[in-house]
Amino acid sequence: MTKAQLVQVVIAFFGSIFPAILFNIDRRKIGWAGLSGALGWFIYIIVFNDTQNAIAASFIGAIAVGCYSEAMARKLKTPAFEFLIPGIFPLVPGFTAYTSLRYLVENNISLAFSKGILALAVGGSIGFGIMLSTAIFKFITKVRKERLKYRKS
């Protein structure tokens, strides 16, 4: 990991702390919410460097944020959304959407369409990654409860 990428991870940490403050999350959990965003961006950088695919990198980063959020929610006995929502802020394709609108204003329809589709795909991959990680954790919890129920009987 280069120095510039390490700086990006630190910025992602702060980029997740500020929404956590905005959403009035408990002070003791703000650092954990910031770590969620830093972890998601760290995973994004690793996957993007290997694949050069922003959609796949956002998907894997969102899965990492979702799994981290579910695990911390169980550890700290709090809703997972306190870590999930601030954690995905660094992954949101804001600049891509801005670029798409800029090309649209400049009447460059083909580039606007290309960037717009990319922004939608990245947003969808983030949503699907969160959904998948939440479903996996709920499935694991259900299996554990069934095992305990089976052992007791």
Residue pairs with C-beta under 8 A, 6 or more apart in sequence:
1 45
5 45
8 41
8 45
9 38
9 41
9 42
9 45
10 38
11 90
12 37
12 38
12 40
12 41
12 42
12 90
13 34
13 35
13 37
13 38
14 34
15 37
15 89
15 90
16 33
16 34
16 35
16 36
16 37
16 38
16 86
16 87
16 89
16 90
17 30
17 31
17 33
17 34
17 37
17 86
19 33
19 85
19 86
19 89
20 29
20 30
20 33
20 34
20 82
20 86
21 30
23 82
23 85
23 86
25 33
25 82
25 86
26 78
26 82
29 76
29 78
29 82
29 83
32 72
32 76
32 83
33 82
33 83
33 86
33 87
34 86
35 68
36 65
36 68
36 69
36 72
36 83
36 84
36 86
36 87
37 65
37 86
37 87
37 88
37 89
37 90
38 90
39 64
39 65
39 68
39 87
40 61
40 62
40 64
40 65
40 68
40 87
40 88
40 90
40 91
41 61
41 90
41 91
43 57
43 60
43 61
43 64
44 57
44 58
44 60
44 61
44 90
44 91
45 57
47 53
47 56
47 57
47 60
47 61
48 54
48 57
51 57
54 93
54 96
54 118
54 122
55 118
55 121
55 122
55 125
56 125
58 91
58 93
58 122
58 125
58 126
58 129
59 125
59 126
59 128
59 129
60 129
61 91
61 126
61 129
62 88
62 91
62 125
62 126
62 127
62 128
62 129
62 130
62 133
63 129
63 130
63 132
63 133
65 83
65 84
65 87
65 88
65 91
65 129
65 130
65 133
66 80
66 84
66 129
66 130
66 132
66 133
66 134
66 137
67 133
67 136
67 137
68 83
68 87
69 80
69 81
69 82
69 83
69 84
69 87
69 133
70 80
70 133
70 134
70 137
71 137
72 78
72 80
72 83
73 79
73 80
73 82
73 83
80 134
84 130
88 126
88 130
91 122
91 126
92 123
92 126
93 118
93 119
93 122
93 123
96 115
96 118
96 119
96 122
97 115
97 116
97 119
99 115
100 112
100 113
100 114
100 115
100 116
100 118
100 119
101 112
103 109
103 111
103 112
103 115
104 112
104 116
